[in-house]
Amino acid sequence: MSVEVERKFVCDADIQKRLEGVGAVCIGHCEFQDRYYDSADFHLTLRNVWLRCRQGSWELKYPTVTELEDRGEASLCSRYVEMTNLPQIQLKVREIMSESVNEQEGKEGGCASNTHPVHGDRASTGATESSPADHAWLAELKLVCFANYITVRRSFGFKEEGVRVDLDQADFGYCVGEIEVIVPEGEDTQPALKKIRNTAQKLGLSGDQRVQGKMDVYLQTYCPEHYTKLLNAHIL
């Protein structure tokens, strides 16, 4: 497993020119569809756990201990463990779901809602084909798709090893940039934070607050109830 250290930034009309001006080279251009899953009571996302299927490949992201504790300048960056092995993902999701359900039953006497707010048919429109095995474990855990969108991404790399910048345009109209460094799990993330800070300075990025990601804007627009719950839980 690895840790994704990332800082988001607002894209403007000149960002590509600025990237090229500081030595960045375009290393790829792609389009992909993301589908995110959770229970009707948001057992995963209310714990800041994000289960995603991107073009048929599964990924689970959850915050590092440092991410949960950090404040100050470094809080401009997020730090999430990335898990891509499906059996490990299924095991981790089952553990989280069990803990969350037990907590909720203790608070609410076993009551749980049976609906999941989505924006009309958006969460099921243009679905990527999945295997019967996918349907089986999702159904077992009562996980449903709550977000579904397509992103067009242009990626840039630097001579400084390990720094990548992605410019993302989502199909619901939001554009955001991401400076990213991948670190093996368990290693110190401070060098990655320094690389990201230096890259942001080269690009002339400023500001002391985190920039909204695609998911923030998607939920705010299409799933306001879900968005409000995550705001109240200080997840977003």
N, C-alpha and C positions, 0 to 999 in steps of 0.2 A: 504494500500500500504506500501511498505518497500523500504529501500535504500540498495543497494548492494555496499559495500566498498571492493575493490579488488586490489590486486597487482599481476601482472603476473611475471613469472620468467622463465628462460631458464632451461629446464630439461637436466640433464646429466645422465650418466649410474649409478651413485651412489645415486641418489636422494631418491629412495625408502629405501635404507639402512639408509640414514641420517634421514629420517622421523621416521623410527622405532627406531633409536638410540636416538632420543629426546622425545620418548614417544608417538608418533602418532600411532593410531590404524586404520587399514583398516576398513571402515564402509560401503563400497559398491563398486560394479563393474557393469557398465552398458554400453549399446550402444544406441545411439539415433541419429535421423536425424533432422537437422535444415534446415528450408527454410525461407529465408528473402525476404521481399517485399518492393518495392518502386515504385514511378512513373517513367515515362520515363525521366523526368528532375530531378530526385533525390530530390524531394521536402522534403522527410523525412530525408534521410541520410545527406544531406547538412546542416541540422539543428541538426545533431547528435542525431537523433531519429531512433530507430531500432525496426522494426516490425518483429516478428519472430513467426513461428509455429513450435513447437517441439513436434513431435509424436502426432499431433492433438490438442495440447494445445497452446493457443495464449498468447503472452507476448509482452508488449511494454516497451522499456527502453529509458530513456532520462536523461540528466545530471542534477544534482542538481545545485543550484545557486553557492554553494561553489566550485563545480567541475569546473564551468566556470571561476571562479575568481582566483582559487588557483595557486600558484607557489611554487617553492622550494621543500623541501624533500617530503612533502605530495603529490606533483604532481606525485610521483611514483605510487600512488594509484588512481584508478578511483572511482567515486561515482555516481551511476545511480539509479534513481527512477525506481522501477519495478512495472508494472501494469499488473494484470493477469485476471481481470474481463472483459469479452469480450464486453459487452455494454459500459463500461467505455473506453475501448481501442478504439472502433469504434468512440465514441464521440470525444476523444482526437485527433485521426487521422484526422477526418473531420475538426476539428478546425485548426490543423497545416497545412493541405492541403489547406484550404481556405486562410489562411494568406500568405502562400508561393506563391500560384498561383496569388494572388492579387499583391504581391510584384514583381513577375516576369513580369506580364503583364504591370505593370507600367514602368519597365526598358526596356522591349523588344517590347512594343506595341502589346502585346497579342500573340506573336509568341512562339511556343513551339515545341520541337522536338517530333517525333513520334516513335522513336526507342529506344531500351534499350539494351546496350551492355551486352551480356552474352557470356560465353565460349561455343559455339556450343550448344549442347543439354544438357549440364551439369545441368543447372538450372531446367530442367524438368525430368531428369533421376531419376528413383527410387522414384518418388513422393509419399509422404504419402497421402492416400486417404483423401479427404476433403468433407464436406457436401455441398449440393446445396446452403445453406445459406452463406457458406464461399465464394463460387464463386460469389454470388450476390453482396455482399458489396465490395469485391475486384474489381469486374468489374465496379461497380458504380463509384468507386474512381480511376479507371484506374491504379490499383496497380498490378504489375507483379513480379514474383520471379526472383531475380537477383543473389542469392547464394543458393546453395543446397549441403550440405555435411553431412557425418556421422562421429560421434566422438565416440571413445571408451574411457571411463572415469573410473579411479580408484580414489576413494575418501578416505581421511584420516581425522580423528578427533583427537582433543587433550582434555586432562582433563580440560584445561582452556575452560570454556563454550563459545560456539559460534564461535570458530575458526575452519575453515575447509580448507583443501588443496585438490585440484583436479589436477590430472595428466591426461592431455588430449592428445590423439593421433588422429589426423584427417585423413580421408581417402585420402587426397591429399598429405600426407607425412610430415605434420608439427606436432611437439610435443611441448606443452607448459604447464607450471604449473601455478596454481592460488591459492593465499591465500585469503580467503574470510570471511567476517563477515557481517551478515545481521542486519540492524538497523531499527527500526520502523521510518516511515517518520516523520520528525519534531524533532527527538531527535538529540543530539550532536553526531557527528561522531568522535570526537577526541579520545574517549576510543577505538573505533574500529581501528583507525589508529595506536594507541599505541600497541594493540594486534598484528596487522599485522607486525609492525616494530619488535616487540620482536620475533615473529615467524621467520621472515626473518633472524634475527641475529642468532637464534638457528640453522638454516639450513645453515649458512655461506654464505648467499646471499649478493652480493655487487653490485655496479653499481649505477649511478645517472641518468639513462635514462630509460624511460618506455620500456618494452619489447613488441614486436609485438604480437598481439593476432591472433587467427585463422582467423578472418575476414580480418585483414590487409594483411596477406599472401595470402589468397584466392583471394582478389581483385587484388593484385599486380600481381598474376599469371594469373588469368582468365578474369579479367575485368580491364585492365590497364587504360582505359579512365576514368572509375568511380573512380578508385584509385587516379589518378592524380587530379581530381576535388576535392576529399576529402582532399588530401594533401594541395592543394592551398587554401582551406577554413580552414586549420588548425584543421580539425576534426581528422585526423590520424597523 
